[in-house]
Amino acid sequence: VDALERTLQDAARAAIPRTVLVRAFVADGRMGAGSGAIISADGLILTCSHVIEIGERIEVATADGTTYPARVLGKNERQDFALIKIEAEGLPTFPLGDSDSVQL
């Protein structure tokens, strides 16, 4: 149990700086929010399309509290994912995997 707890703590420590808060604002002041994953050091972020769908303005907050305006590059509502971009450099990223190497 202790080893599992350490493994989960290590995973959380690694994920936190690579995870962002995504906020979508509409003109009447309403806001929706969700999470996103930084997938490139220059600001590409993968999130869910339902997180940004209401947004007239999208904003991203990184783990260190820095806030950036974001723009939507594309979304797939059917599979519920979206790609957004912030103007930043040197961001910590989640490594992308190879689906061909997944073991079942």
Summary of the structure (lengths in Angstrom):
residues: 104
radius of gyration: 15.3
end to end distance: 24.2
largest distance: 48.9
contacts: 271
relative contact order: 0.21
helix: 23%
strand: 38%
